[in-house]
Amino acid sequence: MPEPRAAGEPADHTDIRDAARRLCEDFPGGYWRAKDAADAYPEEFVAALTEAGLLAAPIPEAYGGSGLPLSAACAILEEIQRSGGNGGACHAQMYTMGAILRHGSEEQKERYLPAIASGELRLQAFGVTEPSSGVDTAALGTFARRDGDRYIVNGQKVWTSRAEHSDLLLLLARTAPREEARKKTDGLSVFLVDMREVLGRGLTIRPLPAMLNHATTELFFDDMAIPASSLVGEEGEGFRHILSGMNAERILIAAECIGDARFFIDRATVYAAGRRVFGRAIGQNQGVQFPIARAYAHAEAAALMVAEAARRFEAGEEPGAQANMAKMLAADAAWEAAEACLETHGGFGFAREYDIERKWRETRLYRTAPVPTNLVLAYLAEHVLGLPRSY
């Protein structure tokens, strides 16, 4: 079997990879199939991950976490995916907390981070996307109006995953009209909303059934009142506050895609070596070998980009190009591996007991979210290659 350590990754993450693998052994394919069939949230898995301290890996030790770098979080999520699990059930906590770490007040850090690290509170929901704006974040319309010592929020969010299973919501809303802004990204602010205080009192959460079990929802804000102390960082600077978090999000999800790719390659390799048709292993046939080998090569190349993006992030850079390339290349590699694995298994690839069709559905998401491939290409064309803006 291929070396489990990520290409280009420092060797000192071996222990945390081993810990993640051992934890995942308690949650085999049958567990995830049952959750998928019931469209249920994997509470037991998230609780175990929290109890083991893996979900709090990036939180500084001063606030109850492990103080590990982004690459360690990447290793954890990759191993979850490679085991056949789904880190999407809780991965947001690893990047949403970055906004509090970098821009939150000391009071906010002391109040929330230890509770998040212990599992007393969950910060799993990130409210950005809206039905009318999509990936055009600057065009969002949810508005937070200052009213004395509080903000009154009105608007709507969509594709806000895990809101029903989170206590806290990191919310991006407009606090100044777009027409008054010097730049279209001005006038946006970040809020940390305690949903326990406002659910049913200005906040409505509506489940949004989808192709895969991702616990995603729509959020409706109707004169939702939140304390002024909910503001994270400086009012009107929210877009800049979440940019580095978006880079972390792309890098972490890219690591998940690498895990998916390795899951599919592992399964395809074992099946091709053992499945006999016409008196020989199907893995002897180049028509079966080559797609798996090509997917392996592309996954390893993408893993190098993920490692480089994480390295730059940890060095204090804003690696927008590398984070976007890592996400795109890893998502493409995972999908290529998924297709090769499904074809290798033939009809059995569609049988739920093999977990191939479930993972096939899950990994397809990341060619579209959190940022679609075409938008990544547009970003690279403009910001790296210097071509005229296309949108």
C-alpha positions, -999 to 999 in steps of 0.1 A, spaced: 0 0 0 12 36 -6 30 54 22 3 70 45 22 101 52 13 131 30 38 139 3 59 169 13 46 169 49 69 171 79 74 137 94 66 149 129 28 145 123 31 107 124 18 105 160 -13 126 153 -20 106 121 -18 74 141 -41 88 167 -67 98 141 -65 64 124 -70 46 157 -100 67 165 -115 61 131 -112 23 136 -141 26 160 -163 42 132 -162 17 103 -181 19 71 -213 5 86 -215 34 110 -212 60 82 -237 40 60 -263 41 88 -258 78 92 -261 84 55 -292 63 52 -309 81 80 -296 116 70 -283 118 106 -255 138 121 -226 116 134 -228 128 170 -208 99 184 -179 105 160 -178 142 167 -179 136 204 -151 111 202 -130 135 181 -136 163 206 -128 141 236 -95 130 220 -85 166 216 -82 163 178 -110 187 169 -93 214 191 -58 208 176 -54 243 162 -66 261 194 -36 275 214 -27 257 246 -34 288 266 -71 284 256 -73 246 262 -62 233 228 -31 216 215 -16 246 197 -8 225 166 -2 241 132 -25 239 102 -6 210 87 -15 189 117 -52 197 113 -47 187 76 -33 154 87 -62 147 110 -88 155 83 -70 135 57 -69 104 79 -106 107 86 -114 108 49 -89 80 41 -106 58 67 -139 61 49 -153 87 73 -165 123 66 -147 152 83 -172 176 68 -193 168 99 -170 191 119 -142 205 99 -155 241 100 -145 244 137 -109 242 126 -110 273 104 -139 294 118 -121 297 151 -93 315 133 -114 346 130 -116 347 168 -79 340 172 -67 367 148 -93 394 153 -114 386 184 -110 405 216 -92 389 246 -126 387 263 -141 367 233 -111 344 233 -113 336 270 -150 332 269 -153 310 239 -121 292 230 -117 270 262 -154 260 259 -149 251 222 -118 231 230 -135 211 257 -166 205 236 -189 225 259 -196 247 229 -196 239 192 -185 265 166 -195 245 135 -215 270 114 -203 297 90 -230 320 76 -217 336 44 -235 324 12 -268 338 2 -294 327 -24 -290 359 -44 -253 364 -41 -237 329 -43 -200 331 -44 -201 369 -49 -195 376 -12 -194 413 -16 -230 413 -29 -245 398 1 -276 415 15 -279 403 51 -278 436 71 -268 442 107 -280 476 119 -265 491 151 -291 499 177 -275 512 209 -258 483 226 -270 457 201 -273 449 164 -305 441 146 -300 415 118 -323 409 89 -316 387 59 -311 351 48 -282 326 44 -281 293 25 -259 263 25 -250 270 61 -240 235 71 -242 221 107 -263 251 120 -286 226 138 -256 210 155 -237 241 165 -241 265 194 -222 293 177 -225 309 143 -198 329 126 -218 354 106 -208 377 78 -232 406 74 -233 441 59 -231 470 83 -230 498 58 -249 501 25 -229 488 -5 -235 520 -24 -216 540 3 -185 518 3 -153 529 -14 -146 493 -24 -173 467 -28 -158 446 0 -160 474 25 -189 477 49 -190 440 58 -186 428 94 -181 395 113 -202 385 142 -201 355 166 -237 347 173 -248 325 201 -277 307 184 -290 293 216 -300 328 226 -318 337 193 -332 305 179 -370 311 176 -365 347 185 -354 362 152 -335 332 139 -351 303 120 -331 273 108 -346 252 80 -329 219 69 -319 218 32 -320 182 20 -292 175 -5 -275 147 -25 -253 138 5 -256 138 42 -240 172 50 -264 186 76 -268 218 55 -295 244 62 -310 278 53 -310 305 79 -336 333 82 -330 365 103 -360 385 111 -351 414 134 -327 392 152 -311 411 181 -276 403 191 -253 421 216 -228 446 202 -202 425 219 -209 399 192 -188 419 167 -155 403 159 -127 427 151 -135 461 135 -168 470 120 -167 472 82 -135 451 80 -152 418 80 -142 407 45 -106 412 53 -110 394 87 -123 362 70 -98 361 41 -71 342 60 -98 319 73 -110 312 38 -74 302 29 -73 278 58 -107 265 47 -94 257 12 -63 241 25 -81 219 50 -107 208 25 -79 201 0 -64 178 26 -97 160 30 -98 155 -8 -63 140 -6 -77 116 20 -106 108 -3 -83 102 -32 -62 78 -11 -93 60 1 -104 53 -35 -69 44 -46 -65 20 -17 -99 3 -24 -93 1 -61 -59 -14 -57 -70 -41 -33 -101 -49 -54 -82 -50 -87 -56 -74 -72 -81 -98 -58 -110 -97 -83 -106 -125 -109 -124 -126 -142 -116 -149 -171 -91 -167 -149 -69 -137 -140 -69 -107 -117 -85 -77 -133 -55 -57 -121 -33 -74 -147 -52 -55 -174 -37 -22 -183 -72 -8 -189 -77 -13 -151 -41 -5 -140 -36 28 -158 -65 48 -145 -56 38 -109 -19 46 -115 -27 79 -131 -51 89 -102 -23 80 -78 2 102 -96 -22 131 -97 -31 127 -60 5 127 -49 12 159 -70 -19 176 -54 -6 165 -20 26 184 -26 6 216 -33 -15 211 -2 17 208 19 32 239 3 0 259 9 0 248 45 37 257 49 31 292 36 1 297 58 21 286 89 49 310 79 24 339 82 18 344 45 -15 349 28 -12 321 3 -43 328 -17 -29 313 -49 -15 282 -33 -47 276 -12 -69 279 -42 -46 257 -64 -44 231 -36 -82 230 -33 -87 227 -71 -60 201 -78 -69 180 -48 -107 181 -56 -99 171 -92 -76 143 -80 -102 129 -56 -128 129 -83 -105 112 -108 -97 85 -82 -134 82 -74 -142 75 -110 -113 50 -113 -124 32 -82 -161 30 -93 -151 17 -127 -127 -8 -112 -155 -22 -90 -180 -23 -118 -215 -30 -106 -203 -36 -71 -192 0 -69 -229 9 -68 -236 -14 -39 -239 5 -7 -220 -21 14 -188 -12 -4 -190 25 6 -178 35 -29 -210 52 -40 -213 71 -7 -178 84 -9 -182 91 -46 -212 114 -38 -193 130 -9 -161 138 -28 -180 153 -58 -191 182 -35 -156 197 -34 -153 205 -71 -182 229 -64 -177 240 -28 -165 260 -9 -154 276 -42 -161 263 -77 -133 254 -100 -141 282 -125 -138 308 -98 -104 294 -88 -93 297 -124 -106 332 -127 -86 341 -95 -54 326 -108 -59 343 -142 -63 378 -127 -42 377 -95 -14 355 -106 -12 358 -144 -22 394 -146 -50 389 -171 -80 413 -172 -107 406 -146 -134 384 -161 -163 391 -137 
